[in-house]
Amino acid sequence: MVCAVPRPRIPRPLDGADGLRYRTSVLYNTYMYHGDGETTAKAGDIAALESAVTLFRLRPHGARTVEQLRDRMLRLRHLIDVLELEFAIDAASLAGCDELEWQGHISPIQWVKHECRTTTTAAIDACQVGAQASRLPESTHALLGGVI
């Protein structure tokens, strides 16, 4: 069986009144400061990942078999899980910082919840998983290897 995949919605050009060329429905706060005035939005590994995701999203879509869809979904979920582990490790690192790094929030969990737009449960889970990752090397390796 072949499943037709609808074409993705492409952002429509704006009038340009505000200087923007395209409108998107997603806003991420990626302009975090290093302290020396530079942001992470245009540099390093995160910028490379953003570019790769953008290219992935803009690729041509076509009909796929059910088997192809299943394989694709399993592989995408694995990649998301790996990224969630990276996020969790960063959240745990933030939790280990002093209060000045929380930018006015009462805890790193509250910062993650508000600034990363997650639920309280997801913020708590991220901080806990990140803190435990180094203590559970077999589980971490199993996740990275796609076993779990």
N, C-alpha and C positions, 0 to 999 in steps of 0.2 A: 504494500500500500504506500502511495506517495502522498505526503502532506504538503499542501501549498502553504508557503510562509508569506504573510502579507508584507508588502514593502514597508520599510520603516518610515516613520514621519520625519521628513527633513525640515529643519527649522526654516521658516519663511523669512526672507529679507525684510527688514524694517524700513521705514521711510528715511531713516538716517537722522532724524531730528535730534536724537540724543547721542549721535556719534556711533551707535552700535549698528553692526551690519546684520546680525542674526539674533533671534530670540530663542532662548532655550527655557525649558520649564524646570531646570535643575540648577540650584545654586549651592556650591560648596565653598566653605571658608578655607581656602588653601593658602591664604596670605599670612602665614604665621611668621613672626620675626625671629631671627637668630639672635638679636641683641645688637648686631652691628649695622642695623638698618636694612639688611638684605632679606628678601622673602624666599620661601621655598617654592613659590609658584612657578618659577621659570628655570630652576636649576636642579641638577642631580637626578637621582634615580626615580623620584616621584614624577618629574617632568617626562622622563623616558617612558614610564608606565602609562601616564596620561596620553602620550602620543600613540603608544601601542593600542590602547583601548579605543581611542578615536579612530584609528585606521581599521581596527576590527569592526567597529560599529558601522563604518561607511562602506564596507565591502559589499559586493553584489549579493543579494539573497536570491535563492531559488528554491525549487521544490526539493524536498528531502524525503527519503524513505523513513519509515518508523524506526528502523534500526539505526539509521544515521542520526535521527533526532535523539534517540536514547543515548547513543554514544556521545553526542555533542553535549547533552544535558549532564551526563556523568562527568565529563571532562571540565565543563564550566563550573560545576559544583566543587570539584576538587580545587580548581584555581581560586574560587571564592573562599574556600576553607583555608588555603594557604595565606591569602591576603588577610583573612580574619585573624590568623595567628600573628602575622606581622603587626596588625593593628593592636592586638592584645599586648604584645611585647612593648609597643610604644606607650600604651595606656599604663602599664605597670611602671615603666620608666618615669612617666609623668607623676604617678602616685608617689614615687620616691623623691621627688623634688620638693624644695621648700615652698611655702605658701605663696610667695611672690609669683611663682610660675603659674598659679591657678587663675590669674587675672581677675581677681575679685570674687571668684566663686568660693563657696565654703569648703569644697573638697575637690580632689581631682575627678571623682565620680560625677559630681555636679558639672564640672567643666566639660567632661566627655559628653554627658547627656545634652547639655545646652549647645555647645559649640559644634559637636559632631552630629547633632540631631538624631540621637538614639533614645531608646527608652532607658529608664533607670535600670531595669534588669539587664539590658545589653551592656550598659556602662559598667555595672558591677561585675558581670561575667567577664568582660574584657580585662578589667584590672586583675581579677583573680586568675584567669587563664594565663595572662602574661606573667604574673608572679610565680605561677607553678610550672611554667614551661621548662625552665632550666632544671627543675627537680624531677621532671618526668621525661628524660631523654628518649626512652623507648617509645612513648606515646607520640612525642614530637616527631621522631623519625618515621613512625608509622603513618602519621598524617601527611608528612611531606612526601612519603613514598606512595601515597594513595591507597594504603591498606585500610585506613579508617577515615 
